């Protein structure tokens, strides 16, 4: 260690460091280190030295210093390692064009996506309901992953025209979930060849999302059409890296949505008072818009109407607070002193600085009884 660097926790495992403990239970792991070392410390995780900044009053010093603490270079290497998008490492124009495309996830294009999603919900659920003659039992995660994956995929990429489309979507979902299971290891500095089946899982999905495969689907969303047109400026149509871009976009649409729906269902089922409040709100919405509950899936709503469902929004936000362990990364661009109200630390070029918002989300000084507030939705 150099003078004035944060406390360093390396663990006894070469290279992996404290990675296994962190990936197993990040919140408990970081709370333990916070009690021992304070709000700022550095941990070796998967070959990376990561400095955690846990004091929320220091967040501004991380977020508002893009020249010394950059997200862009990290995100490009992230895409190269996780999704095999190599060109982003060197092509600034490609990066800029990709980011321009995200405007199609706002405003009217977002309304159009919502409209398509509603239609997909109707078709997928009604097709199952019409076939069903009795109740079936299914695990919550299996149900959520099946529903969310198919609805999201067809909303974004369109309908699969092949006769065995159900088999195709099920295989793609299973491949995606297997890929997501190894994701924390995939984005570490561990060579992909040393991760069992990681490269084959990655390549299998990429081959399912090439330009040739997407051409066999009907009803692309506007953002997919825009991305495909834009990518042809940088790649030949047959280039597999177009499939790699689509893998990244698919992962972004599914990786947080599936667990969010699972945990929402889990907590709502465990809190009957919350479920009752949500049902009352939806019933009131249907009555106010002249819609009736009945056989089939006939509910329709706009984005503005969806935003007006306060209990539903509160339930989702509370579930995200309870269960989301999203992490904000920044890469140190040069040797620097990280100064804040609580002190100054020396950071090395190439290391990472990280914010872990779940620490605040579980702080009793911020949230009373942080382990469970879903029942308050009904109050």
Protein Blocks (a to p, Z undefined) as FASTA:
>chain_A
ZZhiacddebjbehklmmmmmmmommlmmmmmmmmnojbdcddeehiacdddfbfklmmm
mmmmmklmcfklmmmmmmmmmnopaklmmmmklmmmmmmmmmmmgcjllmmmmmmmmmmm
mmmmmmmmmmpcbdcdddfklmmmmmmmmmmmmmmnopafbfklmmmmmmmmmmmmmmmm
mmmmmmmmbdfklpghklmmmmmmmmmmgfklmmmpghiafklmmmmmmmmmmpcfklmk
lmmmmmmmmmmmmmmmmmmmmmmmmmmmmmmklmmmmmmmmmmmmmmnopacdedjfbdc
dfklmmmmmmlmmmmmmmmmmmmccdcddddfbdcddddfkbccdddehiacdddfklmm
mgfklmghklbcklmmmZZ
